[in-house]
Amino acid sequence: MIGTVERAHARIDLAALAANVRRLAQAAGTARLMAVVKADAYGHGSVPCSHVAITAGARALGVHTVAEAEQLRDDGLHVPILVMGPLTGAEWARAAATGVEIVAWTPEAPAAAAAAGIRAVHLELDSGMGRLGARPEDVAGLCDAARASGVAVAGIMTHFATADDREGEQSGFFREQLVRFRAAAAALRDQFPDAEVHAANSAATLRDPGAAFDMVRCGIALYGCSPFHDAPERDGLSPVMSVVSYLAMVKTIRSRDSVGYGRTWRTERGTRLGLVPLGYGDGYARNLGNNAEVLVGGRRVPVVGAVSMDQLTVDLGPESADAVGAPVVALGVQGADRITAEELAARRGTINYEITCAVGPRVPRVYVG
Ligand SMILES: *Cc1c(COP(=O)(O)O)cnc(C)c1O
């Protein structure tokens, strides 16, 4: 068996991605779908995922940086790309050369965009996110500056702070932001008749057709992760990423033996211990030690001891017949069971977004479907 398996890889199911794109396009109704592929498509690989998303019906791409947009253009993606993050010095000229659209929220930005030769801007309103975006009292100044600059205004946008809280105490604020933005956008439509109005992230797209406006901007749900910290299938989503490694060593240890750095786990009985060459250097977080399970031989086994940079250890149980070379699923399906990004996120005290983004460059992406 030795040498027949890869140390670790992230399997990216492009058929599942395409199905999620179609699911979101359907939820968006007549609104266009922008596939948000920032941060290397949330760890899934932005170039292949962008091609699949466009083929499956997405009409535009969203990224955070100009470098991310350049990578997509270099690979032949000629659809509209919106850079949603702030630009620094040299990025203004590069944004123009790349033919991307950018986001503007200060009165200086439209003129700077026009001077740099940038194709178009989207005016971002802060309707309650409290992050990028013009505050309500500054919107008139931003609009005056945009008209005076002569730059094309291709969008009027905002971003929701609590769309992911479908049933909880923050769900009312989503509605409040939606009402505020709807009124603000309606008041600006006459000034910028060519602008597309857009606000919805994945959560808003799935929970409220009334938030779709002219375009939706979906990231996490494309990748089959629930924007509601829920089971993905509840919203008709199929997880795209799996992380698979293998048993590199199996040995018997005795009762009261300790395992790993800091001796954070000791056996209560003799058992078979498995070593998996996957660690926090690959994005399998250290705080999953003694706090997670992996799938081996079609069953769940606990991760025991500390997770190291390059290795983790599992308790296969005294009766285990698992052999060196057996596949180990840290994220994804084996047999009838599945470990989701939502499960790992709950164990790590974070959100599913961080789980897939964390899978490091040492883990090759293998595209299937
Ligand atoms: C990341 C991002 C999105 C996508 O959000 P998801 O929750 O992943 O769907 C949409 N809009 C903006 C401005 C973003 O930064």
The ligand as an SDF file (V2000), in Angstrom:
LIG
                    3D

 15 15  0  0  0  0  0  0  0  0999 V2000
  -17.4390   38.1810    0.3500 C   0  0  0  0  0  0  0  0  0  0  0  0
  -18.5160   39.0800   -0.1200 C   0  0  0  0  0  0  0  0  0  0  0  0
  -19.7090   38.5560   -0.6520 C   0  0  0  0  0  0  0  0  0  0  0  0
  -20.0360   37.0850   -0.6470 C   0  0  0  0  0  0  0  0  0  0  0  0
  -20.5460   36.6970    0.6260 O   0  0  0  0  0  0  0  0  0  0  0  0
  -21.0120   35.2140    0.9410 P   0  0  0  0  0  0  0  0  0  0  0  0
  -21.5460   35.2960    2.3230 O   0  0  0  0  0  0  0  0  0  0  0  0
  -19.8000   34.3510    0.8760 O   0  0  0  0  0  0  0  0  0  0  0  0
  -22.0190   34.8390   -0.0700 O   0  0  0  0  0  0  0  0  0  0  0  0
  -20.6170   39.4570   -1.1760 C   0  0  0  0  0  0  0  0  0  0  0  0
  -20.3820   40.7880   -1.1400 N   0  0  0  0  0  0  0  0  0  0  0  0
  -19.2580   41.3180   -0.6250 C   0  0  0  0  0  0  0  0  0  0  0  0
  -19.0640   42.7910   -0.6210 C   0  0  0  0  0  0  0  0  0  0  0  0
  -18.3010   40.4840   -0.0820 C   0  0  0  0  0  0  0  0  0  0  0  0
  -17.1870   40.9980    0.4710 O   0  0  0  0  0  0  0  0  0  0  0  0
  1  2  1  0
  2  3  1  0
  2 14  2  0
  3  4  1  0
  3 10  2  0
  4  5  1  0
  5  6  1  0
  6  7  2  0
  6  8  1  0
  6  9  1  0
 10 11  1  0
 11 12  2  0
 12 13  1  0
 12 14  1  0
 14 15  1  0
M  END
$$$$
